[in-house]
Amino acid sequence: MKNTIEKKVLETILDRPIVLTIGGKTFNAARPTVATVIEASEYMSELPAIKLSDEDVLTEVLAIAPDCRPLGKVAAALILGAEPNKQSSLFRKRRKSKKIDHLADFILCSLTPTEMMSVIKQLLDIKTVTDFFAVTTSLTEVNLLRRARKAEEVEK
């Protein structure tokens, strides 16, 4: 592939960190890696299952609010990015990081809900999620096809 000016500009833009100011502090967040998306997803899985009725949304939201602390960890994981840990592997359950816990508390105390949504959207853009979903879906489909072929062979 040619090293065109457009390609160089695109690579520069994609490599540039996202600069965020939260509570008067500036953070440089790299674009999420696969490991970062996995780590943030682990914290997302700790959020309560929310099914709100149209009748009394405010009461229901306030009732589950205490269980939504992992939102801070989601944002913190996306800001800090996943780092290889000498004591654990990405494929084993991570120990809770004091760094993430500290930043999560700071974020929860500093951001409004609107700002939190903006930060998470900015860090975890739709393209990242779509690409991650495409990779995992296509590999899952390949695995399903393989199982179906093996089942056909057994039936014969």
Long-range contacts (C-beta under 8 A, 24 or more apart in sequence): 18-122, 18-123, 20-79, 20-119, 20-122, 20-123, 22-106, 22-107, 22-110, 22-111, 22-115, 22-119, 23-106, 23-107, 23-109, 23-110, 23-111, 25-106, 27-79, 29-78, 29-79, 29-80, 29-81, 29-123, 30-81, 31-128, 32-78, 32-81, 32-123, 32-124, 32-128, 33-81, 33-82, 34-132, 34-135, 35-81, 35-82, 35-90, 36-77, 36-78, 36-81, 36-82, 37-124, 37-128, 37-129, 37-132, 38-82, 38-90, 39-77, 39-82, 39-94, 40-74, 40-77, 40-78, 40-124, 42-94, 43-70, 43-73, 43-74, 43-77, 44-70, 44-74, 46-70, 46-73, 47-71, 69-104, 69-108, 71-108, 71-116, 71-120, 72-103, 72-104, 72-105, 72-107, 72-108, 73-100, 73-101, 73-104, 74-120, 75-104, 75-107, 75-111, 75-116, 75-119, 75-120, 75-123, 76-100, 76-101, 76-103, 76-104, 76-107, 78-119, 78-120, 78-123, 78-124, 79-103, 79-107, 79-119, 79-123
